[in-house]
Amino acid sequence: MKSHNPQLGYALEENRVPVVRLKNCLIVSIQGTLHDRQALQLQQDILAETKHDRSAGLILDISAVPILDSYLTRVLNNIAREAQLMGTRSAIVGMRPAIAIALVTMGLEFGANIETALNLDAALELMARSDSDEQREIDS
Amino acid sequence: MIRSINKALLDQCTGGAQNKDERMPITTENDISVARDAAMRMAQECKFTLADSTSMATAVSELARNILHYAMEGTIVLSRVSESGRNGIKVTAVDSGPGIENIDEILSGGYTSKTGMGLGLLGTKRLMDQFQVDSTAGNGTKVTAIKYGR
């Protein structure tokens, strides 16, 4: 977040969503509903992290998110699109059924570049599988 | 005893003594969360299903965000309503911002702004059972929407 106000920067730092690297995946577990600024901060943090090192996949865990409105859906879409440009695949995991119903009712969609999985386990498996597929293609 | 508890619960939803409107000013990003949480709470108090509560809260979130984004400030009011035996929640979103010129186009789905904001209003309409927009350019916007429990 571009901020010349050190206090504001500190406050934002406090509420940052951690981006965790596990093996060659980036895992982001979003808790509760993100504020707009938190969402934009997360977008930047993920982008910075994908730049550092090759990541096979970005996993966005939203199992603790009670509500997804059009803004947050757009942010998640943008994160996935940016990650794709950086050579990282994305998966959204753990969507609550009530959110799925609301999203479909509203006509909101996730881009074709976002995969979905029931839970974190399934997503890690998905990423590991596709990563080894890719490796085989390179080797052959 | 049980009957009196039931009566109290019913009053809460249908307009008994506890039936109070919740009026929330929307001037900061945090107010969006406050309005959203209040909607979720009220929906659950009215025994909405989780899916309906989530839809209700999502709609309020969209309306609050539209206020903040387009008008900078406004008000969200949540009130309990009841019609032919069904309990519902009415949300009224009022602002004195620039108003919406192409409201018909937005609600027909033929328009989304560059930031995709048009989707919010159309989405709200789809999430709610009743939906009405009164808006004239330069005179602010008033959105009224109702969702009933199953």
Chai-1 contact restraints between the chains, C-beta under 6 A:
chainA,res_idxA,chainB,res_idxB,connection_type,confidence,min_distance_angstrom,max_distance_angstrom,comment,restraint_id
A,H35,B,E29,contact,1.0,0.0,6.0,A-B,restraint_1
A,D36,B,E29,contact,1.0,0.0,6.0,A-B,restraint_2
A,I67,B,A57,contact,1.0,0.0,6.0,A-B,restraint_3
A,I67,B,T58,contact,1.0,0.0,6.0,A-B,restraint_4
A,D69,B,T58,contact,1.0,0.0,6.0,A-B,restraint_5
A,D69,B,S61,contact,1.0,0.0,6.0,A-B,restraint_6
A,D69,B,E62,contact,1.0,0.0,6.0,A-B,restraint_7
A,S70,B,L119,contact,1.0,0.0,6.0,A-B,restraint_8
A,S70,B,G120,contact,1.0,0.0,6.0,A-B,restraint_9
A,S70,B,G123,contact,1.0,0.0,6.0,A-B,restraint_10
A,Y71,B,R65,contact,1.0,0.0,6.0,A-B,restraint_11
A,R74,B,G116,contact,1.0,0.0,6.0,A-B,restraint_12
A,A98,B,L50,contact,1.0,0.0,6.0,A-B,restraint_13
A,A98,B,A51,contact,1.0,0.0,6.0,A-B,restraint_14
A,A98,B,T54,contact,1.0,0.0,6.0,A-B,restraint_15
A,I101,B,A51,contact,1.0,0.0,6.0,A-B,restraint_16
A,A102,B,T54,contact,1.0,0.0,6.0,A-B,restraint_17
A,A102,B,S55,contact,1.0,0.0,6.0,A-B,restraint_18
A,A102,B,T58,contact,1.0,0.0,6.0,A-B,restraint_19
A,T105,B,R126,contact,1.0,0.0,6.0,A-B,restraint_20
A,T105,B,L127,contact,1.0,0.0,6.0,A-B,restraint_21
A,M106,B,G123,contact,1.0,0.0,6.0,A-B,restraint_22
A,M106,B,R126,contact,1.0,0.0,6.0,A-B,restraint_23
